[in-house]
Amino acid sequence: MNTPIVLNPRTTETLQAAIAGEVFVPGEAGYDQARQAWNLAADQRPSVVVFTESAADVVQAVRFARAQGIRNAPQSTGHGAEPLEPLQGAMLLRTLRMQGVRIDPAARTARAEAGAQWQDVTTPAGKYSLAALAGTSPDVGVTGYILGGGIGWLARRYGLAANSVTAAEIVTPDGHLVRADAGREPDLFWAVRGGGGSVGVVTALEMRLYPVRELYAGVLFFPIQRTAEVLHAWRAWTGTVPDEVTSLGRILRLPPLPEVPEHLRGRAFALVEAAYLGDARTGAELIQPLRRLGPELDTFAMIPAPALAQLNMDPPQPVPIQGDGAFLADAPAAAIDAVVALAGPDADTPLASVEVRHLGGALARPAPGGAQPRIDAKYVVFAGGFTPTPELASVVRGQAQAVKDALAAWHASYDYYNFEETPAAASAVLSPASYRRLQKIKTSYDPDQIIISAHPVWPSRARM
Ligand SMILES: Cc1cc2nc3c(=O)[nH]c(=O)nc-3n(C[C@H](O)[C@H](O)[C@H](O)COP(=O)(O)OP(=O)(O)OC[C@H]3O[C@@H](n4cnc5c(N)ncnc54)[C@H](O)[C@@H]3O)c2cc1C
């Protein structure tokens, strides 16, 4: 826990003079906007917010925080702000303005600065018929997503996004910019591949891209009254599909807002969303058992890879949300029944979305070299809802937890890093072996616990 620290304005002026970016302290114009995360439910109140514009700025900010004896919380968009510890007394280091992206079509790689969002990578990569292992949402940060693993629409074919990282540029907690890759800084390289952001401030990541011109992808919408039938059929279907198919079964209650298309506005559905890496004819054959159920709306078509960002209909702008998720070792019919009971047509629930994603395929095969080398779980569940008021926030949190609890019999031995929205330690979202190694790396690179991260890891001698 951080204690409130009031920084002398003269001191922060020194930092402001040393960087191209901007510095904000409480009480100053712009502070409230600067501290605001994408998730509007997160009320972050750091002692100072620094917007960095380059790796050199990050070096200055980290050294400044160290010299002042304050801790440092790196953040880009703030999609993952909810699990962070309170930031009173700390520096919030925002990389949002570092959005440079370079695509190397010949090497099939991308380099993304720490503030880049997925759409900044997928759109230019798509021009070369290349796809990145992005998640469902175009404005989620590349860095936070990758640090926590990264499960997207190509996951069953190409694995976790973190395991496609080929290099990372990192400012260490003692303020030095280093490059970590297969040959240099092997511990840091291992840690950033799925172990979270606790060992330094990432300034850029390099990653492999994959040849994808188009995919057969879309959504089948069924009235919510058909949830049990649809989700059971989807679950059975997941046992039959090749690794080229990544899909999810979902219960979605759309808000009555003008930005939702009129035919969907304020309505509730059971959905199957899927992406198939292949041609339309085979894709249509694969989806046929679900299509045969007779959806009310069927959007399956060949689409370019960047258009995958629209499939899951994630909120296009900052919203207040709460949610929680868990890896499931398996999801037998009884698990689907439990989801339907809590979020199906007869449930009085504030949850806007409960989704079960199909894992396996490349995710389940060993990809050594990172903190999440293999995912044993066959499914992952996430339940969440909008929380415009604190009262609603606690109800939604309770309901998301209830979904998680109802599936306890099928939980894997740890949860998914990126879907754990409560302030859990890294030991709750990594395997014991990975946590132990991460703890050693933290002890060696950040013994004083300068870096604050979602899902913290504590140096062995500073257990809390
Ligand atoms: C609408 C929505 C859709 C999502 N879809 C998916 C999905 O499809 N698949 C999936 O796997 N996850 C998904 N997520 C979860 C998402 O990946 C995590 O919330 C992730 O942490 C977001 O990264 P960010 O950089 O945008 O968030 P931030 O809140 O900015 O960062 C999250 C954490 O990452 C670390 N971090 C960020 N930048 C740095 C840095 N430069 N150096 C060191 N550490 C850093 C910090 O610990 C920080 O607290 C989704 C989340 C939302 C809200």
PDBQT file of the ligand as one rigid body, heavy atoms in Angstrom, charges set to zero:
ROOT
HETATM    1  C1  LIG A 501     -13.274  -4.376 -23.803  1.00  0.00    +0.000 C 
HETATM    2  C2  LIG A 501     -12.136  -5.317 -23.453  1.00  0.00    +0.000 A 
HETATM    3  C3  LIG A 501     -11.821  -6.357 -24.320  1.00  0.00    +0.000 A 
HETATM    4  C4  LIG A 501     -10.781  -7.242 -24.005  1.00  0.00    +0.000 A 
HETATM    5  N1  LIG A 501     -10.514  -8.295 -24.845  1.00  0.00    +0.000 NA
HETATM    6  C5  LIG A 501      -9.502  -9.147 -24.550  1.00  0.00    +0.000 A 
HETATM    7  C6  LIG A 501      -9.200 -10.258 -25.397  1.00  0.00    +0.000 A 
HETATM    8  O1  LIG A 501      -9.840 -10.467 -26.431  1.00  0.00    +0.000 OA
HETATM    9  N2  LIG A 501      -8.203 -11.098 -25.036  1.00  0.00    +0.000 N 
HETATM   10  C7  LIG A 501      -7.439 -10.882 -23.925  1.00  0.00    +0.000 A 
HETATM   11  O2  LIG A 501      -6.512 -11.656 -23.685  1.00  0.00    +0.000 OA
HETATM   12  N3  LIG A 501      -7.687  -9.833 -23.099  1.00  0.00    +0.000 NA
HETATM   13  C8  LIG A 501      -8.706  -8.986 -23.384  1.00  0.00    +0.000 A 
HETATM   14  N4  LIG A 501      -8.988  -7.949 -22.530  1.00  0.00    +0.000 N 
HETATM   15  C9  LIG A 501      -8.201  -7.776 -21.312  1.00  0.00    +0.000 C 
HETATM   16  C10 LIG A 501      -6.995  -6.868 -21.622  1.00  0.00    +0.000 C 
HETATM   17  O3  LIG A 501      -6.063  -7.592 -22.392  1.00  0.00    +0.000 OA
HETATM   18  C11 LIG A 501      -6.339  -6.413 -20.299  1.00  0.00    +0.000 C 
HETATM   19  O4  LIG A 501      -7.240  -5.588 -19.608  1.00  0.00    +0.000 OA
HETATM   20  C12 LIG A 501      -5.030  -5.676 -20.559  1.00  0.00    +0.000 C 
HETATM   21  O5  LIG A 501      -4.372  -5.465 -19.342  1.00  0.00    +0.000 OA
HETATM   22  C13 LIG A 501      -5.274  -4.357 -21.250  1.00  0.00    +0.000 C 
HETATM   23  O6  LIG A 501      -4.058  -3.775 -21.641  1.00  0.00    +0.000 OA
HETATM   24  P1  LIG A 501      -3.952  -2.187 -21.768  1.00  0.00    +0.000 P 
HETATM   25  O7  LIG A 501      -2.548  -1.871 -22.066  1.00  0.00    +0.000 OA
HETATM   26  O8  LIG A 501      -5.023  -1.704 -22.682  1.00  0.00    +0.000 OA
HETATM   27  O9  LIG A 501      -4.374  -1.754 -20.294  1.00  0.00    +0.000 OA
HETATM   28  P2  LIG A 501      -3.616  -0.934 -19.165  1.00  0.00    +0.000 P 
HETATM   29  O10 LIG A 501      -4.604  -0.810 -18.064  1.00  0.00    +0.000 OA
HETATM   30  O11 LIG A 501      -3.051   0.304 -19.705  1.00  0.00    +0.000 OA
HETATM   31  O12 LIG A 501      -2.459  -1.889 -18.711  1.00  0.00    +0.000 OA
HETATM   32  C14 LIG A 501      -2.733  -3.037 -17.953  1.00  0.00    +0.000 C 
HETATM   33  C15 LIG A 501      -1.508  -3.417 -17.160  1.00  0.00    +0.000 C 
HETATM   34  O13 LIG A 501      -0.461  -3.814 -18.053  1.00  0.00    +0.000 OA
HETATM   35  C16 LIG A 501       0.783  -3.390 -17.541  1.00  0.00    +0.000 C 
HETATM   36  N5  LIG A 501       1.373  -2.437 -18.465  1.00  0.00    +0.000 N 
HETATM   37  C17 LIG A 501       0.759  -1.694 -19.413  1.00  0.00    +0.000 A 
HETATM   38  N6  LIG A 501       1.673  -0.971 -20.097  1.00  0.00    +0.000 NA
HETATM   39  C18 LIG A 501       2.872  -1.262 -19.567  1.00  0.00    +0.000 A 
HETATM   40  C19 LIG A 501       4.206  -0.872 -19.840  1.00  0.00    +0.000 A 
HETATM   41  N7  LIG A 501       4.493  -0.002 -20.815  1.00  0.00    +0.000 N 
HETATM   42  N8  LIG A 501       5.206  -1.405 -19.108  1.00  0.00    +0.000 NA
HETATM   43  C20 LIG A 501       4.955  -2.286 -18.128  1.00  0.00    +0.000 A 
HETATM   44  N9  LIG A 501       3.712  -2.702 -17.804  1.00  0.00    +0.000 NA
HETATM   45  C21 LIG A 501       2.689  -2.197 -18.527  1.00  0.00    +0.000 A 
HETATM   46  C22 LIG A 501       0.536  -2.745 -16.189  1.00  0.00    +0.000 C 
HETATM   47  O14 LIG A 501       0.680  -3.720 -15.168  1.00  0.00    +0.000 OA
HETATM   48  C23 LIG A 501      -0.892  -2.297 -16.327  1.00  0.00    +0.000 C 
HETATM   49  O15 LIG A 501      -1.536  -2.164 -15.075  1.00  0.00    +0.000 OA
HETATM   50  C24 LIG A 501     -10.033  -7.064 -22.810  1.00  0.00    +0.000 A 
HETATM   51  C25 LIG A 501     -10.351  -6.014 -21.948  1.00  0.00    +0.000 A 
HETATM   52  C26 LIG A 501     -11.392  -5.149 -22.250  1.00  0.00    +0.000 A 
HETATM   53  C27 LIG A 501     -11.736  -4.060 -21.275  1.00  0.00    +0.000 C 
ENDROOT
TORSDOF 0
